[in-house]
Amino acid sequence: MSARRIGEAMREAAAALGAAGIENAGGDARILMAEALGVDRSRLLLMEGAPLPAAAARRFAAFIAERLRRRPVSQIIGWREFYGRRFRVTSDVLDPRPETETLIAAALEAPFSRVLDLGAGTGCILLTLLAERPQAKGIGVDISPAALEIAKSNHDALSIGSRAKFIQSDWYGDVEGRFDLIVANPPYIGAAEIPALAPEVREWEPRIALVPGRGEDALLAYRRIASGAREHLLPGGRLMVETGAGQAADVLQLFAQAGLVQGRIVEDLDGRGRVVSAVATPA
């Protein structure tokens, strides 16, 4: 019996994923097929009529089975593209999201030479900023040793050299020196919101990267970041954080209460307040 065609296998997989309630089922099937074949996704259109090799068919079937368990695509294939670069992803780190590119774009609007990334996770924020600004240096901190291992592996895969280092720290706890840019995408989901999250997030991403503390106060991480900002920012240095839905105005107020000035909210491509930034005045 002849092997199934690549296009046929993708359509069958997309139908199964869609029946399971998975959004973007067709797109997921294409990503997983490209990975199973070891080819760039752009080649799939020309390959749809070709037979699916047996080894690739087994890989593809295994990938689809994992996706049906609601495991995120990035964890299945082991990476996610962010700001044009590939970052390793596991269940120990938050999956880099396209919305976080709003933070990158806002940070790149002004010069910086020394960056601190609080809660670095994959390292995608710090490493992207340093890749875009080759003269800059930076430190990424995370409380999770497993996350730091992922960040270090992503560092090694990029041409950043000694300009970046990652250390274990509970926010500012073990951070020394001052910076002209502090960035963070901290946990901002309240514990009560967890049941409503998509299974891909609720069941597969690290809770420590989603929920601050015990989750009673969704703004807890922002309070800690704001309280230590002036001590760790150079005069004129910027603090920039990603925020959750409906949180931007409250975070902006926290920054003002901490003595930061020139506060502003940056909207993402959907017009939602995504990034809050403010500036340190001389101590």
URCORRA-V929812 format. One record per pair of residues at least 4 apart in sequence whose ideal C-beta (glycine too) atoms are under 8 Angstrom apart, sorted by the first residue. I is the first residue (numbers start at 1). J is the second residue. D is the distance in Angstrom with one decimal. If there is no record, write none. Layout:
I_J_D ; I_J_D
This chain:
2_51_6.7 ; 3_51_4.1 ; 3_52_5.5 ; 3_53_7.3 ; 3_54_6.9 ; 3_57_7.1 ; 4_8_5.1 ; 4_9_4.9 ; 4_51_7.3 ; 4_52_5.2 ; 4_57_7.1 ; 5_9_7.0 ; 5_48_6.7 ; 5_49_5.7 ; 5_50_6.7 ; 5_51_6.3 ; 5_52_6.6 ; 6_10_6.5 ; 6_33_6.6 ; 6_37_7.5 ; 6_44_7.1 ; 6_47_5.2 ; 6_48_5.3 ; 6_49_7.4 ; 6_50_5.5 ; 6_51_7.5 ; 6_52_5.0 ; 7_11_6.4 ; 7_48_3.1 ; 7_49_6.4 ; 8_12_6.4 ; 9_13_6.3 ; 9_33_7.0 ; 9_52_5.1 ; 9_57_6.9 ; 9_60_6.4 ; 10_14_6.1 ; 10_26_7.7 ; 10_29_4.8 ; 10_30_6.3 ; 10_33_5.2 ; 10_44_7.6 ; 10_48_7.3 ; 11_15_6.4 ; 11_29_7.8 ; 12_16_6.6 ; 13_17_6.3 ; 13_25_8.0 ; 13_29_4.3 ; 13_32_7.3 ; 13_33_7.5 ; 13_60_7.1 ; 13_64_4.8 ; 14_18_6.1 ; 14_25_4.6 ; 14_26_4.4 ; 14_28_7.6 ; 14_29_4.2 ; 15_19_6.3 ; 15_25_7.6 ; 16_20_6.6 ; 16_25_8.0 ; 16_64_6.7 ; 16_68_6.9 ; 17_22_4.4 ; 17_25_3.6 ; 17_28_5.9 ; 17_29_6.3 ; 17_64_7.1 ; 17_67_6.1 ; 17_68_6.9 ; 18_22_6.6 ; 18_25_3.9 ; 18_26_7.8 ; 20_68_5.5 ; 22_28_6.6 ; 22_67_6.8 ; 22_68_7.8 ; 22_70_7.4 ; 24_28_5.7 ; 25_29_6.3 ; 26_30_6.5 ; 27_31_6.5 ; 28_32_6.2 ; 28_67_6.0 ; 28_73_5.5 ; 29_33_6.1 ; 29_64_7.4 ; 30_34_6.4 ; 30_41_6.0 ; 30_44_5.8 ; 31_35_6.5 ; 31_41_6.5 ; 31_73_5.6 ; 31_77_6.9 ; 32_36_6.2 ; 32_60_6.3 ; 32_63_4.1 ; 32_64_6.4 ; 32_67_6.7 ; 32_73_6.8 ; 32_76_6.7 ; 32_77_7.1 ; 33_37_6.2 ; 33_44_6.3 ; 33_60_5.8 ; 34_39_5.6 ; 34_40_6.6 ; 34_41_4.3 ; 34_43_7.6 ; 34_44_5.8 ; 35_59_7.6 ; 35_63_6.7 ; 35_76_7.8 ; 35_77_4.6 ; 36_56_4.7 ; 36_57_7.7 ; 36_59_4.0 ; 36_60_3.9 ; 36_63_6.0 ; 37_44_7.9 ; 37_47_7.4 ; 37_53_7.7 ; 37_56_5.0 ; 37_60_8.0 ; 38_56_7.8 ; 39_43_4.8 ; 39_44_7.1 ; 39_47_7.2 ; 43_47_5.8 ; 44_48_6.6 ; 52_56_5.8 ; 52_57_4.9 ; 52_60_7.2 ; 53_57_6.7 ; 54_58_6.7 ; 55_59_6.6 ; 56_60_6.0 ; 57_61_6.3 ; 58_62_6.5 ; 59_63_6.3 ; 60_64_6.4 ; 61_65_6.4 ; 62_66_6.6 ; 63_67_6.4 ; 63_76_5.4 ; 63_77_7.6 ; 64_68_6.4 ; 65_69_7.0 ; 66_71_4.5 ; 66_76_4.9 ; 67_71_6.3 ; 67_73_6.7 ; 67_76_6.3 ; 70_198_7.8 ; 70_199_3.8 ; 70_200_5.3 ; 70_203_6.4 ; 70_204_7.1 ; 71_75_5.5 ; 71_76_5.7 ; 71_200_7.3 ; 71_204_5.7 ; 72_76_7.1 ; 72_89_7.9 ; 72_95_5.7 ; 72_200_4.6 ; 72_204_5.6 ; 72_205_7.6 ; 73_77_6.3 ; 74_78_7.6 ; 74_79_6.5 ; 74_80_4.0 ; 74_89_4.3 ; 74_95_5.0 ; 74_96_7.9 ; 75_89_5.9 ; 75_90_6.4 ; 75_91_5.9 ; 75_95_7.4 ; 75_204_6.3 ; 78_88_6.3 ; 78_89_6.5 ; 78_90_7.4 ; 79_86_5.0 ; 79_87_6.2 ; 79_88_5.5 ; 79_89_5.8 ; 80_86_7.5 ; 80_87_5.6 ; 80_89_4.9 ; 80_95_5.9 ; 80_96_5.0 ; 80_122_7.9 ; 81_85_6.9 ; 81_86_5.6 ; 81_87_7.6 ; 82_86_8.0 ; 82_87_5.4 ; 82_96_4.1 ; 82_98_8.0 ; 82_100_7.3 ; 82_101_7.1 ; 82_122_8.0 ; 82_124_4.7 ; 82_128_6.6 ; 83_101_5.5 ; 83_104_5.6 ; 83_124_7.5 ; 83_128_4.7 ; 83_132_7.9 ; 85_124_7.9 ; 85_127_7.7 ; 85_128_6.6 ; 85_131_6.7 ; 85_158_6.7 ; 86_157_7.5 ; 87_96_5.8 ; 87_122_4.9 ; 87_123_7.3 ; 87_124_4.9 ; 87_127_7.7 ; 87_154_5.1 ; 88_122_6.9 ; 88_150_5.8 ; 88_153_5.4 ; 88_154_5.4 ; 88_157_7.2 ; 89_93_6.2 ; 89_95_5.7 ; 89_96_7.2 ; 89_122_6.3 ; 89_150_7.5 ; 90_146_7.9 ; 90_150_6.0 ; 91_204_5.7 ; 91_205_7.0 ; 91_206_6.8 ; 92_144_6.7 ; 92_146_3.9 ; 92_147_5.5 ; 92_149_7.7 ; 92_150_5.9 ; 92_206_6.0 ; 93_121_4.5 ; 93_122_4.8 ; 93_146_7.9 ; 93_147_5.0 ; 93_150_5.0 ; 93_151_7.8 ; 93_206_6.8 ; 93_209_6.9 ; 94_121_4.8 ; 94_122_7.2 ; 94_185_7.4 ; 94_205_5.8 ; 94_206_6.9 ; 94_209_4.2 ; 94_210_7.4 ; 95_205_6.4 ; 96_100_6.1 ; 96_121_7.9 ; 96_122_5.8 ; 96_124_4.5 ; 99_242_7.3 ; 99_268_5.2 ; 99_274_5.8 ; 100_104_7.0 ; 100_124_7.3 ; 100_125_6.8 ; 100_185_5.7 ; 100_242_5.8 ; 101_105_6.2 ; 102_106_6.4 ; 102_242_7.5 ; 102_266_6.1 ; 102_267_7.7 ; 102_268_4.5 ; 102_269_7.5 ; 102_274_4.6 ; 102_275_5.4 ; 103_107_6.2 ; 103_125_6.6 ; 103_183_6.4 ; 103_185_6.7 ; 103_240_6.1 ; 103_241_7.7 ; 103_242_5.1 ; 103_274_7.4 ; 103_275_5.0 ; 104_108_6.3 ; 104_125_6.8 ; 104_128_5.5 ; 104_129_6.6 ; 104_132_7.6 ; 105_109_7.3 ; 106_240_6.0 ; 106_266_4.8 ; 106_275_5.1 ; 106_277_6.3 ; 107_112_7.2 ; 107_129_5.9 ; 107_181_6.2 ; 107_183_6.0 ; 107_238_7.6 ; 107_240_5.6 ; 108_129_7.3 ; 108_132_5.9 ; 108_133_7.4 ; 110_238_6.8 ; 111_133_7.9 ; 112_129_7.6 ; 112_133_6.7 ; 112_136_5.8 ; 112_180_5.0 ; 112_181_4.0 ; 112_238_7.5 ; 113_135_6.7 ; 113_136_5.3 ; 113_137_7.0 ; 113_180_6.0 ; 114_136_7.0 ; 114_137_5.7 ; 114_138_6.6 ; 114_177_7.6 ; 114_178_7.7 ; 114_179_4.7 ; 114_180_5.6 ; 114_181_7.2 ; 114_234_7.9 ; 115_126_6.1 ; 115_129_5.6 ; 115_130_7.1 ; 115_136_6.1 ; 115_137_7.3 ; 115_138_3.5 ; 115_139_7.4 ; 115_179_6.1 ; 115_180_7.8 ; 115_181_4.7 ; 115_182_7.5 ; 115_183_6.6 ; 116_138_6.7 ; 116_139_5.5 ; 116_140_7.9 ; 116_141_7.3 ; 116_175_6.5 ; 116_179_4.4 ; 116_181_7.3 ; 116_182_4.7 ; 116_183_7.4 ; 116_232_6.5 ; 117_123_7.5 ; 117_125_5.2 ; 117_126_3.7 ; 117_129_7.9 ; 117_138_6.4 ; 117_139_7.2 ; 117_140_4.2 ; 117_141_7.1 ; 117_182_8.0 ; 117_183_5.3 ; 117_184_6.9 ; 118_141_5.9 ; 118_171_5.9 ; 118_172_7.6 ; 118_182_6.7 ; 118_183_7.3 ; 118_184_4.0 ; 118_186_6.7 ; 118_225_6.1 ; 119_141_7.3 ; 119_142_5.9 ; 119_143_7.8 ; 119_171_7.8 ; 119_184_5.6 ; 119_185_6.7 ; 119_186_5.1 ; 119_187_7.4 ; 119_209_7.3 ; 119_221_7.5 ; 120_125_7.1 ; 120_126_5.8 ; 120_140_3.3 ; 120_141_6.2 ; 120_142_4.8 ; 120_147_7.1 ; 120_148_7.5 ; 120_151_5.1 ; 120_166_6.2 ; 121_142_6.5 ; 121_147_5.5 ; 121_150_7.5 ; 121_151_6.9 ; 121_185_7.4 ; 121_209_6.1 ; 122_147_7.6 ; 122_150_5.6 ; 122_151_6.0 ; 122_154_5.8 ; 123_127_4.8 ; 123_140_5.4 ; 123_150_7.3 ; 123_151_3.4 ; 123_152_7.6 ; 123_154_4.7 ; 123_155_5.9 ; 123_164_7.6 ; 123_166_6.7 ; 124_128_5.8 ; 124_154_7.1 ; 125_129_6.5 ; 125_140_8.0 ; 125_183_5.5 ; 125_185_6.4 ; 126_130_6.3 ; 126_138_5.0 ; 126_139_7.7 ; 126_140_4.4 ; 126_151_7.9 ; 126_164_6.1 ; 126_183_7.4 ; 127_131_6.1 ; 127_140_7.9 ; 127_151_7.8 ; 127_154_6.0 ; 127_155_6.0 ; 127_158_5.6 ; 127_160_6.0 ; 127_164_6.3 ; 128_132_6.3 ; 129_133_6.2 ; 129_136_6.7 ; 129_138_6.9 ; 129_181_7.6 ; 129_183_7.2 ; 130_134_7.6 ; 130_136_5.5 ; 130_137_7.3 ; 130_138_5.6 ; 130_160_5.3 ; 130_163_5.4 ; 130_164_5.5 ; 131_158_6.0 ; 131_159_7.6 ; 131_160_6.5 ; 136_163_6.9 ; 137_163_4.6 ; 137_164_7.1 ; 138_163_6.9 ; 138_164_5.4 ; 138_179_7.9 ; 139_164_7.5 ; 139_165_5.7 ; 139_166_7.3 ; 139_167_6.4 ; 139_175_6.9 ; 139_179_8.0 ; 140_151_5.8 ; 140_164_6.7 ; 140_165_7.5 ; 140_166_4.5 ; 140_167_7.7 ; 141_166_7.2 ; 141_167_5.5 ; 141_168_7.2 ; 141_169_4.0 ; 141_171_7.3 ; 141_174_7.4 ; 141_175_6.2 ; 142_147_4.5 ; 142_148_5.3 ; 142_151_6.8 ; 142_166_7.1 ; 142_168_6.8 ; 142_169_7.6 ; 143_168_6.6 ; 143_169_6.9 ; 143_170_5.1 ; 143_171_8.0 ; 143_208_7.2 ; 144_148_6.6 ; 144_168_8.0 ; 144_206_7.1 ; 144_208_6.2 ; 144_209_7.9 ; 145_149_6.7 ; 145_168_6.2 ; 146_150_7.0 ; 147_151_6.3 ; 147_206_7.5 ; 147_209_7.6 ; 148_152_6.2 ; 148_166_5.1 ; 148_167_7.7 ; 148_168_6.0 ; 149_153_6.5 ; 150_154_6.5 ; 151_155_6.4 ; 151_166_4.9 ; 152_156_6.4 ; 152_166_5.6 ; 153_157_6.6 ; 154_158_6.7 ; 155_160_5.7 ; 155_164_5.5 ; 155_166_7.0 ; 160_164_4.9 ; 167_174_6.2 ; 167_175_7.7 ; 168_174_7.1 ; 169_173_4.8 ; 169_174_3.9 ; 169_175_5.7 ; 170_174_7.7 ; 171_175_7.9 ; 171_221_7.8 ; 171_224_5.2 ; 171_225_6.7 ; 171_228_6.8 ; 172_224_7.9 ; 172_228_4.2 ; 172_231_7.4 ; 172_232_5.9 ; 175_232_6.4 ; 177_232_7.6 ; 178_232_5.8 ; 178_233_6.2 ; 178_234_4.8 ; 178_237_7.2 ; 179_232_6.1 ; 179_233_6.2 ; 179_234_6.6 ; 179_237_6.0 ; 180_233_7.3 ; 180_234_4.9 ; 180_236_7.1 ; 180_237_4.3 ; 180_238_7.1 ; 181_237_6.4 ; 181_238_5.3 ; 181_240_7.2 ; 182_225_7.6 ; 182_229_6.3 ; 182_232_6.4 ; 182_233_6.2 ; 182_237_7.1 ; 182_238_7.3 ; 182_239_4.8 ; 182_240_7.2 ; 183_240_5.1 ; 183_241_7.2 ; 184_221_7.6 ; 184_225_5.7 ; 184_240_7.8 ; 184_241_4.8 ; 184_242_7.3 ; 185_241_7.1 ; 185_242_4.2 ; 186_212_6.8 ; 186_221_3.6 ; 186_222_6.6 ; 186_225_6.5 ; 186_241_6.6 ; 186_242_7.8 ; 187_208_6.9 ; 187_209_5.7 ; 187_210_5.3 ; 187_211_5.4 ; 187_212_4.4 ; 187_221_5.5 ; 188_212_6.8 ; 188_218_5.6 ; 188_219_7.3 ; 188_221_6.5 ; 188_222_7.3 ; 188_243_6.4 ; 188_244_4.1 ; 188_247_6.2 ; 189_193_5.1 ; 189_194_6.7 ; 189_197_7.3 ; 189_210_4.9 ; 189_211_5.4 ; 189_215_7.5 ; 189_218_6.4 ; 189_244_6.6 ; 190_211_7.2 ; 190_215_5.4 ; 190_216_7.3 ; 190_217_7.6 ; 190_218_4.0 ; 191_211_5.7 ; 191_214_6.7 ; 191_215_2.6 ; 191_216_6.8 ; 192_215_7.3 ; 193_197_6.7 ; 193_218_7.6 ; 194_202_6.0 ; 194_207_7.9 ; 194_210_7.5 ; 194_211_6.8 ; 194_215_7.5 ; 195_202_7.4 ; 197_201_4.5 ; 197_202_4.2 ; 197_210_7.8 ; 198_202_6.7 ; 199_203_5.0 ; 199_204_7.5 ; 200_204_5.7 ; 200_205_7.5 ; 201_205_5.1 ; 201_210_7.0 ; 205_209_6.4 ; 205_210_6.1 ; 206_210_7.1 ; 207_211_5.5 ; 211_215_4.3 ; 212_217_6.9 ; 212_218_6.8 ; 212_219_7.8 ; 212_220_4.0 ; 212_221_4.2 ; 213_217_6.7 ; 213_220_4.9 ; 217_223_7.6 ; 218_244_7.0 ; 218_247_7.1 ; 219_223_5.9 ; 219_247_6.8 ; 219_250_6.1 ; 219_251_6.9 ; 219_254_6.9 ; 220_224_6.7 ; 221_225_6.2 ; 222_226_6.0 ; 222_241_6.6 ; 222_243_7.6 ; 222_247_7.7 ; 222_250_8.0 ; 222_251_4.9 ; 222_254_5.5 ; 223_227_6.2 ; 223_254_6.1 ; 224_228_6.8 ; 225_229_6.4 ; 225_239_7.2 ; 225_241_6.4 ; 226_239_7.5 ; 226_251_7.9 ; 226_254_4.7 ; 226_255_5.5 ; 226_257_7.3 ; 226_258_4.1 ; 226_260_7.3 ; 227_258_6.1 ; 228_232_5.9 ; 229_233_5.5 ; 229_239_4.8 ; 229_255_7.6 ; 229_258_6.0 ; 229_260_6.3 ; 229_278_7.9 ; 229_280_6.6 ; 230_258_6.6 ; 230_259_5.6 ; 230_260_7.0 ; 230_280_5.3 ; 230_283_6.5 ; 233_237_3.6 ; 233_238_7.5 ; 233_239_6.4 ; 233_280_3.8 ; 234_280_7.0 ; 235_280_6.1 ; 235_281_6.7 ; 235_282_4.4 ; 235_283_7.3 ; 236_279_6.3 ; 236_280_6.7 ; 237_279_7.1 ; 237_280_4.9 ; 238_277_5.8 ; 238_278_7.3 ; 238_279_5.6 ; 238_280_7.8 ; 239_255_6.7 ; 239_260_6.2 ; 239_277_6.6 ; 239_278_5.4 ; 239_279_7.7 ; 239_280_7.2 ; 240_275_5.9 ; 240_276_7.4 ; 240_277_4.3 ; 241_251_6.6 ; 241_275_6.9 ; 241_276_5.6 ; 241_277_7.7 ; 242_274_6.2 ; 242_275_5.8 ; 243_247_4.3 ; 243_248_4.8 ; 243_251_5.1 ; 243_273_6.7 ; 243_274_6.6 ; 243_275_7.1 ; 243_276_5.6 ; 245_272_6.7 ; 247_251_5.6 ; 247_273_8.0 ; 248_252_6.2 ; 248_265_4.6 ; 248_273_3.3 ; 248_274_7.4 ; 248_275_7.9 ; 248_276_5.4 ; 249_253_6.7 ; 249_265_7.3 ; 249_273_7.3 ; 250_254_6.7 ; 251_255_6.6 ; 251_276_4.5 ; 252_256_6.7 ; 252_263_4.8 ; 252_264_7.7 ; 252_265_6.1 ; 252_276_5.2 ; 252_278_7.5 ; 253_257_6.3 ; 254_258_6.4 ; 255_260_4.4 ; 255_263_5.3 ; 255_276_6.5 ; 255_278_4.1 ; 256_260_6.5 ; 256_261_7.7 ; 256_263_5.7 ; 256_278_7.3 ; 259_280_7.9 ; 259_281_6.9 ; 260_278_3.6 ; 260_279_6.3 ; 260_280_6.1 ; 260_281_7.7 ; 261_278_6.5 ; 261_279_5.4 ; 261_280_7.9 ; 261_281_5.5 ; 262_278_6.1 ; 262_279_4.3 ; 263_276_7.0 ; 263_277_7.1 ; 263_278_4.3 ; 264_276_7.5 ; 264_277_5.7 ; 264_278_7.6 ; 265_273_4.4 ; 265_275_7.2 ; 265_276_5.7 ; 266_273_7.5 ; 266_274_6.2 ; 266_275_4.0 ; 266_276_7.6 ; 266_277_6.7 ; 267_271_5.3 ; 267_272_6.1 ; 267_273_5.8 ; 267_274_6.2 ; 268_272_5.4 ; 268_274_3.8 ; 268_275_7.8
